[in-house]
Amino acid sequence: MKVDVLLGLQWGDEGKGKIVDVLAPQYDIVTRFQGGPNAGHTIEFDNKKFILHTIPSGIFNSSTINVVGNGVIIDPYIFNKEIDNLVNNNIKVDDNLLISKKAHLILPTHRLLDAVYEQAKGKAKIGSTLKGIGPAYTDKTARLGLRIGNIEQTDFEKRYRELKEKHLLIVKSYNFNYQDFKIEGMALEEYEEKWFAGINKMKQIHKIDSEYFINQNLKNNKTILAEGAQGTMLDVDFGTYPFVTSSNTVAAGVCIGLGIAPSKIGKVFGIFKAYCTRVGSGPFPTELENEIGQKLRDEGNEYGSTTGRPRRCGWLDLAALKYSVMLNGITHLCMTKADVLNTFPKIEAGVQYNFKGSSIEYVPFEASYEKLDPVYQETEGWQTDISKVTSPDNVPKQLFDYIKFVEKEIGVPIAMVSVGPDREQIINL
């Protein structure tokens, strides 16, 4: 058996949580392999809406084991809230949620540092979610971090205090008055108290050497789906650096984030919106800062599930999508939020860029620093409500034309089209 992978191909917010929820019944195990509570995977069913930040989206399928892998970073306060919300809605977590002992912790002072660094950047700020992601990964690579397995050790609180003091020295060097700073509306000391309550809750959750667990289950012919967070264009190496996240969001990150060999990667599902969005700063060639962009935002309810910030909106960027498909070895495409385009008479998609007097169909290094002017191709809109369409036989011709146009440009078939937020609103092609 091999590990199948599902990840985002744009700047995040592609609808990965819903597609994982749809696919989960086909898998014995669903696992997260990178990122942290900067993710916000939204799942809707039975008139209920859930937003998962750290827990894998397979948690709603009672027969699926969910594993938080070693590449994930965890804020115990947020994790605890997530568990409480699931339990309060009668979602079972006791027997089907496991955490890698090697996953790193986000400390309260990591969130403090995140705010300090972002403020110091001034106009060059990257648009951080202020969840402590960057500082936590920094401590991981600096070999200073605390991990889930450490919370069971007798010297945990001592090691916590030592790392906290290191962080506060950095904060003081920036002349940042952290006494007035609020985390989730709380002073640092109050947040710290709730953070330790989360630590105590996590002691009750089964912790594993996840690399052995995953590989042994592959030997036992168990089906496994790895769920990515953020999106390919936010990858720390291949995204629009420096406006990126702090982890490897591409399929190669699965090997590091779970401890499996490259030869163990199977199908790779790539999720993309029928248009593009981005939260925070950074290049966005097809962005529409006009009434069309606002209409996309309103029709798609494009506000961050983690931050609440309005997302920047624009037409689909096929050059960037081809880049993501190449990096990840995508075998199946899933197009989401096609219903958002229901009322548009014309739909455009960027097929290449004008750059330094030439037409190019790739994403150059300079894309992070210089303007790329998209060249658009126009298709006819379907101008009808597709939110109740579930059979390919009932798909409007114009939507099929749009699907075929994208497939021809990308060279990979579209396996599913999402036409609404509920798990039932899926067209299987």
C-alpha positions in Angstrom: 0.0 0.0 0.0 0.9 3.6 -0.4 0.0 6.9 1.2 -2.4 9.0 -0.9 -2.0 12.8 -0.6 -4.4 15.6 -0.7 -3.2 19.2 -0.8 -3.9 22.7 -2.0 -2.6 24.1 -5.3 -3.1 27.8 -4.8 -2.6 30.1 -1.7 -4.6 28.0 0.6 -8.4 28.1 1.3 -9.1 25.8 -1.6 -11.6 23.7 0.2 -9.3 20.8 1.3 -11.3 20.0 4.5 -14.5 19.3 2.6 -12.8 17.0 0.0 -11.0 15.1 2.8 -14.3 14.7 4.6 -15.8 13.3 1.3 -12.9 10.9 0.7 -12.4 9.8 4.4 -14.8 6.8 4.3 -12.4 5.3 1.7 -9.5 5.4 4.1 -8.5 3.7 7.3 -6.3 6.6 8.4 -6.2 10.3 7.7 -3.2 12.3 8.8 -2.0 15.9 8.9 1.7 16.2 7.9 2.6 19.9 8.3 1.3 23.4 9.4 -0.5 24.2 12.5 -3.5 26.3 13.6 -2.9 28.8 10.8 -5.0 26.2 8.8 -8.8 26.5 8.8 -10.4 23.5 7.1 -14.2 23.9 6.9 -16.6 21.0 6.8 -20.4 21.4 6.6 -23.0 18.6 6.9 -26.4 18.1 8.6 -26.8 21.9 8.9 -23.7 22.1 11.0 -20.4 23.9 10.3 -17.0 22.9 11.7 -13.6 24.6 11.3 -10.6 22.4 12.0 -7.2 24.0 12.7 -5.1 21.0 13.7 -7.2 17.9 13.9 -7.4 16.0 10.5 -10.6 16.3 8.6 -11.3 12.6 8.8 -12.5 13.0 12.4 -16.1 13.0 11.4 -15.9 9.5 10.0 -16.1 7.3 13.1 -14.3 4.4 11.5 -11.3 6.5 10.5 -8.1 6.8 12.6 -6.8 10.4 12.6 -3.1 11.1 13.2 -1.5 14.5 13.8 2.0 13.9 12.3 5.4 14.9 13.4 5.6 17.8 10.9 2.6 19.5 12.5 3.0 22.2 15.2 0.4 22.3 18.0 -1.0 25.1 20.2 -2.5 23.2 23.2 -5.0 26.0 23.9 -6.4 25.9 20.3 -6.2 22.1 20.2 -8.2 21.8 23.4 -10.9 24.2 22.1 -11.2 22.1 19.0 -11.6 18.9 20.9 -14.3 20.4 23.2 -16.3 21.7 20.2 -16.2 18.2 18.6 -17.2 16.4 21.9 -20.0 18.9 22.4 -21.3 17.9 19.0 -21.1 14.2 19.8 -18.1 13.6 17.6 -15.9 10.8 18.9 -12.3 11.7 19.5 -11.2 9.3 22.3 -10.4 6.2 20.2 -9.6 7.7 16.8 -7.3 10.6 17.4 -3.5 10.1 17.8 -0.6 12.5 18.1 3.0 12.1 17.1 5.4 12.5 20.0 7.7 14.3 17.7 5.2 17.1 16.8 6.3 20.5 18.1 4.5 22.8 20.5 3.6 26.4 19.9 4.3 28.3 23.2 2.3 31.4 24.2 5.5 33.4 23.7 5.8 32.1 20.1 2.6 34.0 19.5 4.0 37.0 21.2 7.2 36.8 19.0 5.0 36.5 15.9 3.3 39.8 16.6 6.7 41.5 17.5 8.3 40.3 14.2 5.3 41.3 12.1 5.2 44.8 13.7 8.9 45.3 13.1 8.5 44.6 9.4 6.3 47.7 9.0 5.1 48.0 5.4 7.0 44.8 4.5 4.8 42.6 6.8 3.8 39.3 5.2 0.3 39.1 6.7 1.0 36.5 9.4 -2.0 34.8 11.1 -0.2 35.6 14.4 -0.7 32.0 15.5 3.1 31.6 16.4 3.8 29.4 13.3 7.0 31.1 12.1 8.6 31.4 15.6 7.7 27.8 16.4 9.3 26.4 13.2 12.3 28.7 13.9 12.8 27.1 17.3 12.4 23.7 15.7 15.2 24.3 13.2 17.3 26.0 15.9 17.0 22.8 18.0 15.3 24.7 20.8 11.7 23.5 20.4 9.6 21.5 22.8 7.7 18.5 21.5 4.6 16.6 22.4 6.7 13.7 23.9 8.3 16.2 26.3 5.1 17.0 28.2 5.3 13.6 29.9 8.8 14.3 31.2 9.5 15.5 34.7 11.5 18.5 33.6 8.9 19.8 31.1 8.0 22.9 33.1 11.6 23.8 33.7 12.4 23.5 30.0 9.2 25.6 29.2 10.3 28.4 31.5 13.9 28.4 30.0 12.5 28.8 26.5 10.0 31.4 27.6 12.7 33.5 29.1 14.7 33.3 25.8 11.7 34.6 24.0 11.1 37.4 26.4 14.7 38.6 26.0 14.1 38.8 22.3 10.8 40.7 22.8 12.5 43.2 25.1 15.2 43.8 22.5 12.5 45.1 20.2 11.2 47.5 22.9 7.8 45.8 22.6 5.5 46.3 25.6 4.1 42.8 25.9 2.2 43.6 29.1 -0.4 45.3 27.0 -0.5 42.6 24.3 -3.5 40.3 24.0 -3.5 36.8 22.7 -7.0 35.6 21.9 -8.2 38.6 23.9 -6.2 37.6 27.0 -3.0 38.9 28.7 0.0 36.6 28.3 -0.3 35.2 31.8 -4.0 34.3 31.4 -3.4 32.7 28.0 -0.5 30.8 29.5 -2.8 29.4 32.2 -5.3 28.1 29.6 -2.3 26.8 27.5 -1.3 24.6 30.4 -4.9 23.4 30.8 -4.6 22.3 27.2 -1.4 20.5 28.0 -3.2 18.6 30.7 -5.9 17.7 28.3 -3.3 16.5 25.7 -1.9 14.1 28.3 -5.1 12.1 28.0 -4.7 11.7 24.2 -2.8 8.7 22.9 0.7 9.7 21.7 2.6 7.5 19.3 5.9 7.1 17.4 4.0 8.1 14.3 6.6 7.1 11.7 6.5 3.5 12.9 2.7 3.6 13.2 2.3 4.8 9.6 4.8 2.4 8.1 3.5 -0.6 10.0 -0.1 0.2 8.8 1.1 0.4 5.2 2.6 -3.1 5.7 -0.7 -4.2 7.0 -2.4 -2.9 3.8 -4.3 -0.1 5.6 -5.4 2.8 3.4 -3.9 6.2 4.4 -4.6 9.7 3.2 -2.3 12.6 4.1 -4.0 15.9 4.4 -2.1 19.1 3.6 -2.6 22.6 5.0 -2.2 26.0 3.3 -1.3 25.7 -0.4 1.6 25.0 -2.8 2.1 28.7 -3.6 2.8 29.2 0.2 5.5 26.6 0.3 8.6 27.9 2.1 10.8 26.8 -0.8 8.6 27.0 -3.9 6.0 29.6 -3.0 6.0 33.4 -3.5 8.8 33.8 -0.9 9.1 35.7 1.5 5.2 35.9 1.5 4.9 32.2 2.4 4.3 29.9 5.4 7.1 28.2 7.3 6.7 24.6 6.2 6.8 22.6 3.0 3.3 22.4 1.8 4.1 20.3 -1.3 3.8 16.5 -1.7 7.5 16.1 -0.8 6.7 17.4 2.6 4.7 14.3 3.3 7.9 12.2 3.5 9.4 14.5 6.2 6.1 15.3 8.0 5.2 11.6 8.4 8.4 9.7 8.1 7.7 7.7 4.9 9.9 7.0 1.9 9.3 8.9 -1.4 8.4 5.5 -3.0 5.5 5.2 -0.6 3.5 8.1 -2.2 0.5 7.0 -4.2 -2.3 9.1 -5.6 -1.9 12.9 -5.3 -5.2 14.9 -5.2 -4.7 18.6 -6.0 -7.5 20.9 -4.8 -8.1 24.3 -6.5 -10.8 26.9 -6.6 -12.5 27.7 -9.9 -11.0 31.2 -9.3 -8.2 32.4 -7.1 -8.0 33.9 -3.6 -5.2 35.0 -1.3 -5.0 36.2 2.3 -2.3 38.7 3.4 0.5 40.3 1.4 2.4 39.0 -1.6 2.1 38.8 -5.3 -1.2 37.8 -6.9 -1.0 38.3 -10.7 -4.7 37.7 -11.5 -6.1 39.8 -8.6 -9.1 41.9 -9.4 -9.2 45.1 -7.3 -12.6 46.1 -8.8 -16.3 45.2 -8.7 -15.7 41.8 -10.2 -13.2 41.0 -7.4 -15.7 42.2 -4.8 -18.4 40.1 -6.4 -16.2 37.0 -6.2 -15.6 37.9 -2.5 -19.3 38.3 -1.8 -20.6 35.3 -3.8 -17.8 33.0 -2.3 -18.0 34.4 1.2 -14.3 34.9 1.0 -13.3 35.7 4.5 -10.6 33.7 6.3 -11.8 30.9 8.5 -8.8 31.3 10.8 -8.3 35.1 10.7 -11.7 36.5 9.5 -9.8 38.7 7.1 -11.3 39.5 3.7 -9.5 37.4 1.0 -8.1 39.0 -2.1 -9.9 37.6 -5.2 -9.2 37.1 -8.9 -9.5 34.9 -11.9 -8.0 31.4 -12.1 -4.2 31.5 -12.8 -3.5 28.5 -15.0 0.3 29.2 -15.3 0.6 29.0 -11.5 -1.7 26.0 -11.4 0.5 24.1 -13.9 3.5 25.0 -11.7 1.8 23.5 -8.7 0.7 20.3 -10.6 4.4 19.9 -11.7 5.8 20.3 -8.2 3.4 17.8 -6.6 3.0 15.2 -9.3 -0.8 15.6 -9.2 -2.7 12.6 -10.5 -6.3 13.8 -9.8 -7.7 17.4 -9.7 -10.6 18.6 -7.7 -12.2 21.9 -8.6 -14.1 23.6 -5.7 -16.5 26.6 -5.5 -17.7 26.3 -9.1 -21.1 27.5 -7.8 -19.5 30.9 -7.0 -19.3 31.6 -10.7 -23.0 30.8 -11.3 -24.0 34.4 -12.2 -20.9 35.5 -14.2 -21.8 35.8 -18.0 -18.1 35.6 -18.9 -15.3 33.8 -17.0 -11.7 34.5 -17.6 -8.5 32.6 -16.8 -4.9 33.6 -17.0 -3.0 31.3 -19.4 0.3 33.0 -19.4 2.2 36.2 -18.3 3.7 39.2 -20.0 7.1 39.6 -18.4 9.9 41.9 -19.5 8.5 42.1 -23.0 8.0 38.4 -23.5 5.2 35.9 -23.0 5.9 33.2 -20.5 3.9 30.2 -19.3 5.8 29.5 -16.1 6.4 31.1 -12.7 9.8 32.7 -12.6 12.0 33.5 -9.6 11.2 37.1 -10.2 7.5 36.5 -9.6 8.1 37.3 -5.9 9.6 40.7 -6.6 8.4 42.0 -10.0 5.0 42.4 -11.6 3.6 39.7 -13.9 0.8 40.8 -16.2 -1.6 37.9 -16.9 -2.9 37.2 -20.4 -6.5 36.0 -20.2 -8.6 33.6 -22.2 -12.4 34.0 -21.9 -15.0 31.3 -21.7 -18.8 31.5 -21.5 -20.5 31.4 -18.1 -23.3 29.0 -17.3 -25.5 31.6 -15.6 -27.6 29.0 -13.8 -27.7 27.6 -10.2 -25.6 24.4 -10.1 -25.7 24.0 -6.3 -28.1 21.0 -6.6 -26.3 19.3 -9.5 -24.7 16.0 -8.4 -24.8 14.0 -11.7 -22.5 14.7 -14.7 -25.5 14.2 -16.9 -27.0 17.5 -15.5 -23.9 19.6 -15.8 -24.5 22.7 -18.0 -22.5 22.7 -21.2 -20.7 25.9 -20.4 -19.4 24.4 -17.1 -18.3 21.2 -19.0 -16.5 23.5 -21.5 -14.7 25.3 -18.6 -13.7 22.0 -17.1 -12.3 20.7 -20.4 -10.5 24.0 -21.0 -8.7 23.7 -17.6 -7.9 20.0 -18.1 -6.4 20.8 -21.6 -4.2 23.5 -20.1 -3.1 21.5 -17.1 -2.9 18.1 -18.6 -4.5 16.3 -15.6 -8.2 15.2 -15.4 -10.6 16.8 -13.0 -12.1 14.0 -10.9 -14.5 16.0 -8.7 -16.3 19.4 -8.8 -17.6 20.9 -5.7 -20.8 23.0 -6.1 -21.5 24.0 -2.6 -20.2 23.8 1.0 -22.1 20.6 2.1 -20.4 17.2 1.7 -23.3 16.1 -0.5 -22.7 18.9 -3.0 -20.2 17.1 -5.2 -20.1 16.0 -8.9 -18.0 12.9 -9.4 -16.7 12.9 -13.0 
